[in-house]
Amino acid sequence: MAGRRRWSTEEILDTAAELLRTSDAESFSVRKLAAALGTDSSSLYRHFRNKTELLRAVADRILAAAMDGYRPEGDWQQRITATALRLREAFGQHPQLAAIWGRYASGGTGSRLVMEELLQALRASGLPDEEIPRRYHRIVILLAALIASEAGIGTLTPGEYEQGLEHFRVAVLGADPERFPALAHFAREIRPLGADRPAAFDEILAAHLARIEAAIP
């Protein structure tokens, strides 16, 4: 009798990424992944000790793919911006995985590639070495938050997005001017959360880099 097929780590991660495109980290399970592969959970635990380790590995593959072929060009701000845009694009194609990166982090090759480039760019800025770890940490938190927020919008169906817009209009345009005077005053200029995401991403990142530049001796 033929033995059960043994799946490679790469095949397991490919299938996990496909499942996560249509679900989230909470509903994802090793049992569901095993069923999709036509195997049992125990065979997957030979590759990953638990669900969290598996999710970290999937997120790390996105980071590695984002940095594939990357070559540092320009000054330190251009390098950080280029890295940020690569991450944004990669997770934009896998929006369900953006929150996983922010939540579970990663310690694989992809994570190291991103860390190395951001740290190298910050060193090139002229910041004192003792300042660089803190500045790096702030950049990563900012990028994870921006990317996860934008990706969250990308997971909505058209119907869900339209429903959200309608709720936004009711909340803003229907605000009682006596209780919410500022909201009523700016109501027609306030944009919904999903509007102008690329421009907001660029502007917030540029402002953060400008703050770093101002701190360079």
N, C-alpha and C positions, 0 to 999 in steps of 0.2 A: 504494500500500500504506500502510495507516494506520501512523503512527509509534507507538513505544512510549509508554505513558502516563507522564507526568511526575508524580511524587508530591510533595506539599508536605512541608515540614519537619514540620508538625503531624501529618500522616498517617503519616509515617515513625515519629515518636515514639510515636504511639498503638499502632502495630503492634509496635514494640519493647517497649513496656510489657506488651502482651498476651503476647508470647513469654516475657518475664522472669517472668511470674506462674507459669509452669510449668517454669522452668529456673533456672539461676543464671548469674552473670557469667562463670564459667569455660567453661561449655558454650555460652553465647550467642556468636554470631558474626555479622559483617556478611553473610556468605554465606547463613546461615539466614534472616536478616531479608530479604535480597533475594529469596530463594525464596518467602517468605511473601507478599511484595508482587508477585510475578510479574515481577521485573525482574532486572537484573544488579548486582553489587556496585559496579561503576564509577559507576553512576548515583547511588548513595548517597554516594559520596565527594565528590560535588559539594556536599553539605550538611554532611558531617562528615569531617574529615581521617582519623580512625581510630576504632577501637572504643572507646577510652577517652573520647574527646570525645563520642561518642554516648551512652555510659552516663552521663556527667556531665549531659548534657542531659536524659535521662530522669529522673534523680534530681532535677534542678532543677525539673522540672514538678510533682513530688510536693510539693516545698517551696512552690512557688507556689500550688498548690491548697490546701495546709494554711493558708496565710495569706490566702486569698481571703475577703474580707468581714470580716477581723479589725479590731477597733477596740480600742485600748488602754483598759482599765478597771481601776480599783482602784490599789493601791499597787504598788511595784516588784516585790515578791515575787509578788503576784497576776498581774502581767503576764508575768513569766517562767514561772510555773506554767501560765498559760493557753496560752502559746506552746508550751511543752513538751508539753502534752496534745494540742494540735492536731497537732504533729509525730507524736506517738505514734499517734494515731488514723489519720492519713494513711498512715503506713507500715504500720500494722496491716492496712490494706486492700490493701497491696502489699508483703507481707513479703519477697519476694525482692529488692526494691529498697532495703531498709533497710541491708543490708550494703554495697550499692553506694555509698550516700551516705557511709557511714563510711570506705569504702576510697578512693573516687575524689574525694570532695568535690564542690564545684560552684562555679562563678563567675558563674552567671546571675542573672536577676531574683529567682527564688525564694530563692536564697542571700542576696542582698542584703536582701530583706525580713526574713528571719529575723535576720540580723546587725544590721540597723538597730534592730529592736525590742528585742533583747537588750541592745544597747549603750545605747539610750535608757533602758531600765528600770534598768540599772546606774548610769547618771548620775543618775537620779531617786532612787537609794538614798542618795546623799550620799557615796559613795566618792570619794576623790581621783582626778582624771583619770589620774594615772600608774598607779593600781591597776587601772583598768577593763579594759585589754586582757588582762592576765593572768587576771583573774576570768572574763572572757568566754570565753577559751580553755578554761578548766577546765570551765565549764558545757557548752560544746559537746561536749567529749570525753565528759563524763558522759552527756549525752543520746544521743549516737551509740552509746555502748556499751550503755546500757540498752535503747534502741529496737532495736538490731540483735540483742541477746540475746533479747529477747521475741519479735521477729519470727521468729527462728530456730526457736523452738518452734512457731510458727504454720505453718511450712512442712511439718511432719511429718504424715504420714497417721495416722489413728487406730491402725492396726496398728503403725506405727513408734513412736508415743507409748506404747502399751501395752508394747511390747517394752522401751523405755527404762525404764519404771517397774519392770518385772520385774528388769532389770539393777541398778537402784538398790536395790531391796529386797534382792537377793542381796548386793550390796556392803556395805550398811549392817547389815542384820539378821544376816548371816552372818559379820560381822567377828570375828576371834579376840580375845577380851577381854584376853588377855595381851600381844598385840602391839599392839592398838589399844584401850587402856583407855578413852580419852575417847570414841571413836566408839561403843564398846559401851555406855557409860553413857548417851549421848544418843540412841541408835539410834531409839527409838520416837518421839522428838520432832523429829528431823531431817526436813525436808520436801524433796521432790524439786525439782530446778531449775525445773520448770515451774509449781510451785504458787504461788498468791497473787501472781502477777506484778503486777497493778494496785496492790495494797497495797504491795508492795516498791518499785515505781516511785515512788509518792507519798512513801513514807517516806524513801527515799534522797535524792530531790530536796529535800524539806523540810529534811533534815539539812544538806545542802550550802548551802542558802540561809541557814540559821541561822548557819552558819560565816561567811558573808559579812556578815551583819548584825552579828555580834560584832566584825568588823574595821572597822566604820564608825566614824569618829572621833566 
